[in-house]
Amino acid sequence: MQQLRLDSTQAQAAAKLAGTPCYVYSQAVLEEQCRRLLSWQVPFDFTVRYAIKANPSRALIRLIDAAGLDFDASSEFEAKRLLSYGIAGSRIQLTAQQLASQHADELFAAGVRFNACSLRQVKEYATRFPGLELSLRVNPGFGSGGTRKTNVGGPSSAFGIWFEQMDEAISLARSLGARLTRLHSHIGSGTDPDAWEQAAQLTLDWALKIPEVATINMGGGFKVARMPDEKGVDFEEVGRRVSKLLQKTADSTGRRFALEIEPGTFVAANMGVLLARVDDVVATGSEGYTFVKLDTGMDALTRPALYGSRHPIGFLAAGKAPLGPEQELVVVGHNCESGDLFTVEPGDVLAPRKLPLPAIGDFAQLAGAGAYAAGMSLVNYNSFPQIPEVLIAKDGQMKLIRRRQTLEQMLQNEV
Ligand SMILES: Cc1ncc(COP(=O)(O)O)c(C=O)c1O
């Protein structure tokens, strides 16, 4: 799979257009991922929903919409945001941990589909919106994911209706007159096709118990390799396995289930880099480390501090002097926070990397930063402004798709 890396000319051009730090995205990589997603040979109807939490920028949503994907919203505000971008409600499904309380009437009037994640949600919505078409999110009792924070199935996860409560959820929905047309499971970010197959089978088993259900949704979680030593999911293999199961189910039961998936990472992770400059280099003696400090940090890219996740880091000389010799470096952010580390591993382990020593002012790029990066940032921590975003169009032109936040914007709601 392609992963965006900037060359010196591109880094200079992006810095000229937006300043540093900024996010830079590749339209070509984004569209290639959308094409791969739609290439599964599913026997019946197939819908791919982009999970907009991965990166909700309007310019990207436009491209993803044009590529033929529908949308998955994780809060009423994400759903509203999509409607405001001109996305039809019927192409949005809402799967939210918090009950939509402010905009529910408007969203459902616009045709947004609803996926209930708890007995409370089933009861509330079926009562408030009689006759509503309903999907149920089931926690099948197991998950798949790199860490507890990315594994969203099984007993340690609060997501979805616990499988032992499904009968109760089904009778509740029926007694309130809801139409149960869809079933959903999302087990987390994993690479194992067996786990995907198992989850699909389990969802199908539940779907077979409910005659009105016509669609199963497998959620997202298709892991991509960001680092060279990481393993991504064999996405095509998962497609073959799930399609086979759907066909087998149709042959044995006559039920032709439509399939939905809702990836975020797979679409966006490798289309983006965080472009920054080296702001300082400090050392802590012969027993210590050499730290390279960037002009960005966990306020812009939070994943390393949150998950200990790793991103490829590269430096590019910005002046005439070439980069120095390789040595073990700890790359840190600009926040006054000891957890603001970019060379870290899960468990908050400091993990120096062998990199060429940059000079102050040189460029740094953190790759694999298109998903859960700009959209998941701790905006305004230490009062650093939200950073700009740049899109490299397919003809190579760079376009500013988000301006840098101003201090006035940061302060505007203070009273
Ligand atoms: C319900 C649901 N769908 C889709 C996604 C997207 O997952 P990913 O970005 O790993 O593909 C998530 C992520 O947490 C989710 O909770």
The ligand as a Gaussian input file, in Angstrom:
#p B3LYP/6-31G(d) Opt

LIG

0 1
 C      -18.667000       1.621000      15.176000
 C      -17.408000       1.926000      14.474000
 N      -17.359000       1.846000      13.136000
 C      -16.236000       2.139000      12.450000
 C      -15.084000       2.535000      13.092000
 C      -13.866000       2.833000      12.289000
 O      -12.807000       2.046000      12.670000
 P      -11.430000       2.089000      11.877000
 O      -11.043000       3.506000      11.730000
 O      -10.494000       1.336000      12.732000
 O      -11.674000       1.443000      10.558000
 C      -15.075000       2.609000      14.486000
 C      -13.856000       2.989000      15.197000
 O      -13.687000       2.983000      16.366000
 C      -16.275000       2.294000      15.206000
 O      -16.319000       2.369000      16.536000

